[in-house]
Amino acid sequence: MKRIWNMTAWILLVILIIGLFAGCSKEDSDAESNEPETTTAVQTTAAEETTKIEPGQTRPIVDPDAPLEYEISYTNVYLYEVSSGAVWMQAIAEITNTGEAVLSLDTATFHVKNDAGDTIASKGNIHAYPTMLNAGEKGYFYIETPIEGADVNSKMTLDPQVEISKTSLIRHTFEAVDTKLSTNALGDLTVTGKIENTTDKSFNTVYIAAVLYDKDNLPIGVIPSSLSYSLLAGETAELECSAFALPDTIDKESVASFTIWAYAVTAA
């Protein structure tokens, strides 16, 4: 009988030891299964931090798969003579970003047509100001250039063919202060002021252009800067944009307002 009790005690002891090992193994397994979740959470947080927009950046948080949506909201072409007697044209096409995607205004071709609808001239590689549009913004394909075979008194219409795409680039827009519209010694309209980089980043290339509007808030001219700007972090720089060949009909009295675009473009 004593041997039976001893044998029973040994069996119970073995069962107890096996149970203890099983419990330890389950705890180790649970600890290991929690580690990937913690790592994933840290990685997600780090990824969110890298997508934050610094001050001065105006790229909106939008669906990158949003459709390409825009409209040509205004066009105009104007023929005029310069001092040499040559006929020039001033042409502008206003683009409105009607969607949610960030748009790149890549290039445009302007076809100038007469009253009969015949194309009398075409100009390609037209630049835009600014080159990127956030949702709801307006940009302008614009040119002042000589035109051959056109009568300055003829009425023309503009048929713009634009190339626009979605972009993942970031536009850093800087505030312009102390702005002023004046006339320089040559009689050309000039926009002056200062641009402020309030971010902690420096930029080697800053694009600047002034868009002029009449009393009806219609665009009547663009004055891009001929200078190349760089802007250090926290720096304020002087800006100056002087007209190249605006029609004589555009002067200080005809300009009711103007907007200055000062921006840099970087990769996302």
Buried (B, 14 or more C-beta within 10 A) or exposed (E): EEEEEEEEEEEEEEEEEEEEEEEEEEEEEEEEEEEEEEEEEEEEEEEEEEEEEEEBBBBEEBEEEEEEBBEBEBBBBBBBEEEEEEBBBBBBBBBBBEBBBBBBBBBBBBBBBBEEEEEBBEBEEBBBBBBBBBBEBBBBBBBBEBBEEBEBEEEBEBBBBBEBEBBEEBBBBBBBEEBEBEEEEEEBBBBBBBBBBEBEBEBEEBBBBBBBBBEEEEBBBBBBBEEEBEBEEEEBBEBBBBBEEBBEEBEEEBBEEBBBBBBBBEEE
